[in-house]
Amino acid sequence: MTASQASDNPALARLARLASYLARDPDNLSLRADIFDTALSAGVFDEAQRQAVWALTRNPVDYPWRHKLVLLDMARGEWDEARALLTSLEAEGLGGPVVRYNLAYVDFAQGRVADAEAKLVPLADEAIEQVPESLAVLVSCQHRRGAPDEAVATFARLAARLSAMPAAALGAASLAAIDADAGGPAAAWAEQALRADAHQAEARVAKATLLLGARDAPGALALLSDVLVRKPGDGRVLSTAALAQMLAGQLESARALFQRAVEVMPGHIGTWLGYGWCLFFLKDNVNARAAFERGLALDQTFGDSHGAIAVVEAAEGHEEAARAAIRRARGLDPRSLAAAYAQGLLDGELQDTERFIALAQRSLARHTMPDGRPLSEAVLGRR
């Protein structure tokens, strides 16, 4: 670490000061613990490891330092190593609430959402006050399981027992509330989360989704730019940002984000639908049809997927195929926006491509699904 690096970063500057103290007092275990915590928060993982190795070389069974090593493995994304250490602690009778939470978090990080939830439900009920951070992960587990209403209810029930609410829990709840069609709580919880942590990712995505519903694509993109940098592989972030760029008319940029989003979330119908519209707006009918068909293969009962295919058929002059797809779409959803556009193309009312795009963009934000949700939410949240 150079002197200029330390002066530019308060955490690194503090780390440098602590290192100078340690040079005069190398056996000070409390000071080494402080250095570990500071280095971990600053992302200086090699320094954190040096302190853990020093302490555990002298006392290999020291519980606090063994758990610090778990935190280091988790920060590095070394989930298998963290799991092995945590399992060892449990086997020795040291599996308190924090260890149980970290085991659940490792499950969550590795995609074992059901396993994580099974650990977190009893933990939260018994010890939410000791591990308040478990609330965010539990809410996210239930949301990812496809039960956003349950996630919102869990948050409301357990939040009442916490005197201080973690920003991450508020953010997770706000995003679940978006998919539970609870726009009021979603907005309130997102704002609370962002007051506590202006960079809270889920809250930013939730607020951006609400801004899209209000046709404020630039505002949504402003919120999402930071999250895209910090979570470049998060499918929900990519999908939301792609839709925002599409609604802002930035079609090439939207296509690139949609491509990444469908790679991460190949089972997410709404992302395939949004991707297909983006490709259609770019006059790439072949790939637009393929994207719509991928979404349709995931759920044959989603009317707007049939309607979207009808639009492509109509644009290509395949009148019989378009009318058949329109009938299927309207049979599933009498108010299918895509079916209405396909009919407009067949009737010669929407020959102006630019006008078509403008109408579609507005309607994506304003059209309401049969269950009362806006289409923009369906594109972002349907699983």
C-alpha positions as CSV (number, residue, x, y, z in Angstrom):
1,M,0.0,0.0,0.0
2,T,1.4,3.4,-1.0
3,A,1.2,6.5,1.1
4,S,-1.0,8.2,-1.6
5,Q,-3.4,5.2,-1.6
6,A,-3.8,5.3,2.1
7,S,-4.4,9.1,2.2
8,D,-7.1,8.7,-0.5
9,N,-9.0,6.0,1.4
10,P,-10.0,6.4,5.1
11,A,-10.1,2.7,5.7
12,L,-6.6,2.2,4.2
13,A,-5.3,5.2,6.1
14,R,-6.6,3.6,9.3
15,L,-5.1,0.3,8.4
16,A,-1.7,2.0,7.9
17,R,-2.0,3.6,11.4
18,L,-2.9,0.3,13.0
19,A,0.1,-1.4,11.2
20,S,2.4,1.2,12.7
21,Y,1.1,0.5,16.2
22,L,1.5,-3.3,15.6
23,A,5.1,-2.8,14.7
24,R,5.6,-1.5,18.3
25,D,3.4,-4.1,19.9
26,P,3.4,-7.3,17.8
27,D,1.8,-9.5,20.5
28,N,-1.3,-7.3,20.9
29,L,-4.1,-9.7,19.9
30,S,-6.8,-7.1,20.2
31,L,-4.9,-4.8,17.9
32,R,-4.5,-7.7,15.4
33,A,-8.3,-8.3,15.5
34,D,-8.8,-4.6,14.8
35,I,-6.4,-4.9,11.8
36,F,-8.3,-8.0,10.6
37,D,-11.7,-6.3,10.7
38,T,-10.4,-3.1,9.1
39,A,-8.6,-5.0,6.3
40,L,-11.7,-7.2,5.7
41,S,-14.0,-4.2,5.3
42,A,-11.4,-2.5,3.0
43,G,-11.0,-5.6,0.9
44,V,-7.4,-6.0,1.8
45,F,-7.8,-9.7,2.1
46,D,-4.1,-10.7,2.2
47,E,-3.6,-8.5,5.3
48,A,-6.6,-10.0,7.0
49,Q,-5.3,-13.5,6.3
50,R,-1.9,-12.6,7.7
51,Q,-3.5,-11.7,11.0
52,A,-5.7,-14.8,11.1
53,V,-2.7,-17.1,10.3
54,W,-0.6,-15.4,13.0
55,A,-3.3,-15.9,15.7
56,L,-4.3,-19.4,14.7
57,T,-0.7,-20.5,14.5
58,R,-0.4,-19.7,18.2
59,N,-3.8,-21.1,19.2
60,P,-5.4,-23.3,16.5
61,V,-8.7,-23.8,18.4
62,D,-9.3,-20.1,19.1
63,Y,-13.1,-19.8,18.3
64,P,-13.2,-16.0,17.5
65,W,-10.3,-16.3,15.1
66,R,-11.6,-19.4,13.4
67,H,-14.8,-17.6,12.8
68,K,-12.9,-14.6,11.5
69,L,-11.3,-17.0,9.0
70,V,-14.9,-18.0,8.0
71,L,-15.7,-14.4,7.3
72,L,-12.6,-14.0,5.2
73,D,-13.5,-17.1,3.1
74,M,-17.0,-15.7,2.6
75,A,-15.7,-12.3,1.6
76,R,-13.5,-14.0,-1.0
77,G,-16.4,-16.1,-2.2
78,E,-14.6,-19.3,-1.1
79,W,-17.9,-20.9,-0.1
80,D,-16.7,-24.5,0.2
81,E,-13.9,-23.5,2.5
82,A,-16.3,-21.4,4.7
83,R,-18.8,-24.3,4.8
84,A,-16.1,-26.7,6.0
85,L,-15.0,-24.4,8.8
86,L,-18.5,-23.7,9.9
87,T,-19.4,-27.4,9.9
88,S,-16.3,-28.0,12.0
89,L,-17.4,-25.4,14.5
90,E,-20.9,-26.9,14.7
91,A,-19.5,-30.4,15.3
92,E,-17.5,-29.0,18.3
93,G,-20.7,-27.6,19.8
94,L,-19.9,-24.0,18.8
95,G,-22.8,-23.6,16.4
96,G,-24.6,-20.6,17.9
97,P,-27.0,-18.3,16.0
98,V,-24.2,-16.5,14.1
99,V,-22.6,-19.8,12.9
100,R,-26.1,-21.1,11.9
101,Y,-26.8,-17.9,10.0
102,N,-23.4,-18.0,8.2
103,L,-24.1,-21.6,7.1
104,A,-27.5,-20.5,5.7
105,Y,-25.8,-17.6,3.9
106,V,-23.3,-20.0,2.3
107,D,-26.2,-22.1,1.1
108,F,-27.9,-19.0,-0.3
109,A,-24.7,-17.8,-2.0
110,Q,-24.3,-21.2,-3.7
111,G,-27.9,-21.2,-4.9
112,R,-29.2,-23.7,-2.3
113,V,-32.1,-21.4,-1.6
114,A,-34.4,-24.1,-0.1
115,D,-31.6,-25.3,2.2
116,A,-30.9,-21.7,3.3
117,E,-34.6,-21.0,4.0
118,A,-34.9,-24.2,6.0
119,K,-32.1,-23.0,8.3
120,L,-33.3,-19.4,8.5
121,V,-36.9,-19.9,9.4
122,P,-36.3,-21.4,12.9
123,L,-33.2,-19.2,13.4
124,A,-35.2,-16.0,12.7
125,D,-38.1,-17.1,14.9
126,E,-35.7,-18.0,17.8
127,A,-33.0,-15.4,17.5
128,I,-33.8,-12.6,15.1
129,E,-32.6,-10.0,17.6
130,Q,-29.2,-11.7,17.7
131,V,-28.8,-12.0,13.9
132,P,-31.0,-9.3,12.4
133,E,-29.1,-9.7,9.1
134,S,-30.8,-13.0,8.7
135,L,-34.0,-11.3,7.9
136,A,-32.7,-10.0,4.5
137,V,-31.6,-13.4,3.4
138,L,-34.8,-15.1,4.6
139,V,-37.0,-12.6,2.7
140,S,-34.8,-13.1,-0.4
141,C,-35.1,-16.9,-0.2
142,Q,-38.9,-16.7,-0.1
143,H,-38.9,-14.2,-2.9
144,R,-36.7,-16.3,-5.1
145,R,-38.8,-19.3,-4.3
146,G,-41.6,-17.5,-6.1
147,A,-43.5,-16.5,-3.0
148,P,-43.2,-12.7,-2.8
149,D,-46.4,-12.3,-0.7
150,E,-45.0,-14.7,1.9
151,A,-41.7,-12.8,1.8
152,V,-43.5,-9.5,2.5
153,A,-45.5,-11.1,5.3
154,T,-42.3,-12.5,6.9
155,F,-40.6,-9.2,6.8
156,A,-43.6,-7.4,8.4
157,R,-43.9,-10.0,11.1
158,L,-40.2,-10.2,12.1
159,A,-39.4,-6.5,11.6
160,A,-41.7,-5.7,14.5
161,R,-39.2,-7.4,16.8
162,L,-36.2,-5.4,15.7
163,S,-35.3,-2.0,17.2
164,A,-33.0,-1.2,14.3
165,M,-33.8,-2.4,10.8
166,P,-30.8,-3.4,8.5
167,A,-30.9,-1.6,5.2
168,A,-30.4,-5.0,3.4
169,A,-33.6,-6.3,4.9
170,L,-35.6,-3.2,3.9
171,G,-34.1,-3.5,0.4
172,A,-35.0,-7.2,0.1
173,A,-38.5,-6.5,1.3
174,S,-39.0,-3.6,-1.2
175,L,-38.1,-5.8,-4.1
176,A,-40.3,-8.6,-2.9
177,A,-43.1,-6.0,-2.5
178,I,-42.7,-5.0,-6.1
179,D,-43.5,-8.6,-7.2
180,A,-46.3,-8.9,-4.6
181,D,-48.0,-5.9,-6.3
182,A,-47.6,-3.8,-3.1
183,G,-46.3,-0.6,-4.6
184,G,-46.9,1.5,-1.5
185,P,-44.8,-0.6,0.9
186,A,-42.2,-1.1,-1.8
187,A,-41.7,2.6,-2.2
188,A,-41.6,3.2,1.5
189,W,-39.2,0.4,2.3
190,A,-36.9,1.3,-0.6
191,E,-36.7,4.9,0.6
192,Q,-35.9,3.8,4.2
193,A,-33.2,1.5,2.9
194,L,-31.6,4.2,0.7
195,R,-31.6,6.7,3.6
196,A,-29.6,4.2,5.6
197,D,-27.4,3.0,2.7
198,A,-27.6,5.1,-0.5
199,H,-26.0,2.2,-2.4
200,Q,-28.3,-0.6,-1.2
201,A,-28.8,-2.7,-4.4
202,E,-32.2,-4.2,-4.0
203,A,-33.7,-0.9,-2.9
204,R,-32.3,0.8,-6.0
205,V,-33.7,-1.9,-8.2
206,A,-37.1,-1.6,-6.5
207,K,-37.2,2.2,-6.8
208,A,-36.0,1.9,-10.4
209,T,-38.9,-0.4,-11.2
210,L,-41.3,2.0,-9.7
211,L,-39.8,4.8,-11.8
212,L,-40.3,2.7,-14.9
213,G,-43.9,2.4,-14.0
214,A,-44.0,6.2,-13.9
215,R,-42.3,6.4,-17.3
216,D,-39.1,7.8,-15.9
217,A,-36.5,5.7,-17.7
218,P,-33.7,8.3,-17.1
219,G,-34.3,8.2,-13.4
220,A,-34.3,4.5,-13.3
221,L,-31.1,4.3,-15.2
222,A,-29.4,6.8,-12.9
223,L,-30.3,4.5,-10.0
224,L,-29.2,1.3,-11.7
225,S,-25.8,2.5,-13.1
226,D,-24.1,2.1,-9.7
227,V,-25.7,-1.4,-9.2
228,L,-24.6,-2.6,-12.6
229,V,-21.0,-1.8,-11.7
230,R,-21.2,-3.6,-8.3
231,K,-23.4,-6.5,-9.5
232,P,-22.6,-7.0,-13.2
233,G,-23.9,-10.6,-13.1
234,D,-27.2,-10.1,-11.3
235,G,-30.0,-11.1,-13.6
236,R,-32.6,-8.9,-12.1
237,V,-30.4,-5.9,-12.3
238,L,-29.5,-6.6,-15.9
239,S,-33.1,-7.1,-16.9
240,T,-34.4,-4.0,-15.2
241,A,-31.6,-1.9,-16.7
242,A,-32.2,-3.4,-20.1
243,L,-35.9,-2.5,-20.0
244,A,-35.0,1.0,-18.8
245,Q,-32.7,1.5,-21.7
246,M,-35.2,0.1,-24.1
247,L,-37.9,2.5,-22.8
248,A,-35.3,5.4,-23.2
249,G,-34.8,4.4,-26.8
250,Q,-31.2,3.1,-26.2
251,L,-31.9,-0.1,-28.1
252,E,-28.4,-1.3,-28.8
253,S,-27.4,-0.9,-25.2
254,A,-30.6,-2.6,-24.1
255,R,-29.9,-5.5,-26.4
256,A,-26.5,-6.1,-24.9
257,L,-27.9,-6.1,-21.4
258,F,-30.8,-8.4,-22.3
259,Q,-28.3,-10.8,-23.8
260,R,-26.5,-11.0,-20.5
261,A,-29.7,-11.2,-18.6
262,V,-31.1,-14.2,-20.4
263,E,-27.8,-16.0,-20.0
264,V,-28.1,-15.5,-16.2
265,M,-31.8,-16.1,-16.0
266,P,-32.8,-18.5,-18.9
267,G,-36.0,-19.4,-17.0
268,H,-37.3,-15.8,-16.6
269,I,-40.2,-15.3,-19.0
270,G,-40.3,-11.5,-18.6
271,T,-36.7,-11.1,-19.6
272,W,-37.2,-13.2,-22.8
273,L,-40.3,-11.0,-23.6
274,G,-38.4,-7.8,-23.1
275,Y,-35.5,-9.1,-25.1
276,G,-37.8,-10.0,-27.9
277,W,-39.4,-6.6,-28.0
278,C,-36.0,-5.0,-28.1
279,L,-34.9,-7.2,-31.0
280,F,-38.2,-6.4,-32.8
281,F,-37.7,-2.7,-32.4
282,L,-34.2,-3.2,-34.0
283,K,-36.0,-4.9,-36.9
284,D,-34.4,-8.3,-36.1
285,N,-37.5,-10.3,-36.5
286,V,-35.8,-13.7,-36.7
287,N,-34.2,-13.4,-33.3
288,A,-37.2,-11.5,-31.9
289,R,-39.4,-14.5,-32.8
290,A,-36.9,-16.9,-31.2
291,A,-36.8,-14.9,-28.0
292,F,-40.6,-14.8,-27.8
293,E,-40.8,-18.5,-28.4
294,R,-38.3,-19.2,-25.6
295,G,-40.6,-17.3,-23.3
296,L,-43.6,-19.1,-24.6
297,A,-41.9,-22.5,-24.0
298,L,-41.6,-21.6,-20.4
299,D,-45.3,-20.9,-20.0
300,Q,-47.9,-21.6,-22.7
301,T,-50.6,-19.7,-20.8
302,F,-49.0,-16.2,-20.9
303,G,-51.1,-14.3,-23.4
304,D,-48.7,-11.6,-24.3
305,S,-46.1,-14.1,-25.4
306,H,-48.6,-15.4,-28.0
307,G,-49.4,-11.8,-28.8
308,A,-45.8,-10.9,-29.3
309,I,-45.4,-13.8,-31.8
310,A,-48.5,-12.4,-33.5
311,V,-46.8,-9.1,-33.9
312,V,-43.8,-10.7,-35.6
313,E,-46.1,-12.7,-37.9
314,A,-48.1,-9.6,-38.8
315,A,-44.9,-7.6,-39.5
316,E,-43.7,-10.2,-41.8
317,G,-47.0,-10.4,-43.7
318,H,-48.1,-13.8,-42.4
319,E,-51.7,-12.9,-42.0
320,E,-53.1,-16.3,-41.2
321,A,-50.5,-17.2,-38.6
322,A,-50.8,-13.7,-37.1
323,R,-54.6,-14.1,-36.7
324,A,-54.2,-17.5,-35.1
325,A,-51.7,-16.2,-32.6
326,I,-54.0,-13.2,-31.9
327,R,-56.9,-15.6,-31.1
328,R,-54.7,-17.6,-28.7
329,A,-53.4,-14.4,-27.0
330,R,-56.9,-12.9,-26.5
331,G,-58.3,-16.3,-25.3
332,L,-55.7,-16.1,-22.5
333,D,-55.8,-12.4,-22.0
334,P,-58.6,-10.4,-23.6
335,R,-56.7,-7.2,-23.0
336,S,-53.4,-8.4,-24.5
337,L,-51.5,-5.4,-25.6
338,A,-49.3,-7.3,-28.0
339,A,-52.4,-8.9,-29.7
340,A,-53.9,-5.4,-30.1
341,Y,-50.7,-4.2,-31.8
342,A,-50.6,-7.3,-34.1
343,Q,-54.2,-6.5,-35.1
344,G,-53.2,-2.9,-35.7
345,L,-50.5,-4.0,-38.0
346,L,-52.8,-6.3,-39.9
347,D,-55.3,-3.5,-40.2
348,G,-52.7,-1.1,-41.6
349,E,-53.0,1.2,-38.6
350,L,-49.4,0.9,-37.3
351,Q,-47.1,1.0,-40.4
352,D,-44.9,3.8,-38.9
353,T,-42.2,1.9,-37.0
354,E,-41.1,4.8,-34.9
355,R,-44.7,5.4,-33.9
356,F,-45.1,1.8,-33.1
357,I,-42.0,1.8,-30.8
358,A,-43.3,4.9,-29.0
359,L,-46.7,3.4,-28.4
360,A,-45.1,0.1,-27.2
361,Q,-42.7,1.9,-24.9
362,R,-45.6,3.9,-23.3
363,S,-47.8,0.9,-23.0
364,L,-45.1,-1.3,-21.4
365,A,-45.1,1.2,-18.5
366,R,-48.8,1.8,-18.3
367,H,-50.7,-1.3,-19.5
368,T,-52.3,-3.3,-16.8
369,M,-52.3,-7.1,-16.6
370,P,-55.6,-9.0,-15.8
371,D,-54.6,-9.3,-12.2
372,G,-54.0,-5.6,-11.9
373,R,-50.2,-5.5,-12.3
374,P,-48.6,-3.2,-14.8
375,L,-47.0,-4.9,-17.8
376,S,-43.7,-3.4,-16.9
377,E,-43.8,-5.4,-13.7
378,A,-44.7,-8.5,-15.6
379,V,-41.7,-8.0,-17.8
380,L,-39.4,-7.5,-14.8
381,G,-40.8,-9.9,-12.4
382,R,-42.6,-12.8,-14.1
383,R,-40.9,-16.2,-13.3
